[in-house]
Amino acid sequence: MYISRVEIDRNNRRKIKDLTHVGAFHGWVEQSFSEEVEQNIRTRKLWRVDTLGGKNYLIIISSEKPDLPLLEKYGVKGSAQTKSYDGFLNSLKQGSLMKFRVTLNPVISMPNKGAKRGFLKPLVSIQEQMKYLMDRSEKNGFLLKEDDFFVVEKGYEILRKSGMKPIRLVKAVYEGTLTISDAARFREVLTEGIGKKKAYGFGLLTVIPRGIENEREKRS
């Protein structure tokens, strides 16, 4: 597995004029893997846009390395980088305390009277969104305490598809501290994601050991 990132060139509006919705970002991610495009195959990729030090970055988790020049299509030249994620994944142990960040599409399935299939209900309140992640923590290999994580951003992302009306996808960004309870399952979650709409920038969970985070804060 690999983790990659590139700084989005927000100072060049002409360059990034196509990045108006999450579908465009999805296309950028997929087109950055030239061998897959040539062979007409598609592997799972998780991605997310983060703001670090006042700059916007596209972060990707993938089983193959991206083509860095293609990854810089909408990025700052020379800012794309990738490295193996396997060493970090293998270092994770049960009981470890980790700082985390994840962007989710918090929806739940509800029964639909008179229909075989239910419908997806978006969760929009802070309380609902907090419960959504809490309810899914243990089965995904980690434990949460109510006072140790927060919704730091909420809203909607727009998805546009040809011939369809724009779709609003509910979004919640969580940050906090978790404890790994099942290391094997947790590794799967870091590479497979959590929840729905993973192709559109949701579900990517990133973590850093709590001790390392504290050392960085002391040095900053």
C-alpha positions, 0 to 999 in steps of 0.5 A, a space after each residue: 500500500 502507498 500513501 501519496 499527497 500533492 498540494 492543490 494549486 489554489 493560486 492558479 484558478 485557471 488550472 483548477 477551474 474543473 475542480 468544482 465538485 467531488 466527481 471532478 476530484 474522483 476523476 483526477 485521482 483515477 487518471 493519476 494511475 496511468 497503467 490502470 487507465 491503459 489496462 482498463 482496470 480500477 483498484 480501490 483508492 481512498 482520497 481526501 482533501 485536507 488543509 495543512 499549514 494554510 495549504 490544501 492537499 489531496 491525500 490518496 491511499 492506494 495499492 499501486 503508486 500513482 504517476 506523480 506528473 499526472 498527480 500534479 495535473 491540478 497541483 503545485 509542480 514538484 509537490 507530489 510525493 508518495 511512500 510505502 504505507 506498509 511499514 506504518 500499517 505493520 507497526 500498529 498494535 492493539 491498545 495504541 492511542 492514536 490521534 485521528 481524522 476522518 471525513 464521512 458521509 453519515 447516512 443510515 438506511 431506513 425502511 420505506 413503507 410499501 417498497 422492498 428497498 429502504 432509503 438513505 437518511 442523511 444525518 445532519 445534527 452534531 448529535 446524530 453524526 457523533 453517534 454515527 461514528 461511535 456506533 461503528 467504532 468497535 466493529 472497525 477495530 477501535 474504541 472511542 470515548 465521547 469526550 475524546 472526539 469531535 465533529 470539527 466541520 460539517 456541511 455538504 459536498 456537491 456531486 455532478 454526473 452527466 445528465 443528472 441533477 447535482 447531488 448533495 452529499 452530507 459531510 462530517 469531518 471528525 478529529 480526536 483520539 481513538 484506541 486500537 482494539 483489533 489491530 488486524 481489523 484496524 489495518 483493513 479500515 485504514 486501507 479500505 475506508 469507512 462508510 459510503 461514497 468512498 470514491 468521492 472523498 469520504 471514508 479515509 481514516 488517517 492516524 498518528 501515534 499520540 506520543 509522536 503528535 505530542 512531540 511535534 507540538 513541543 517542537 512547533 
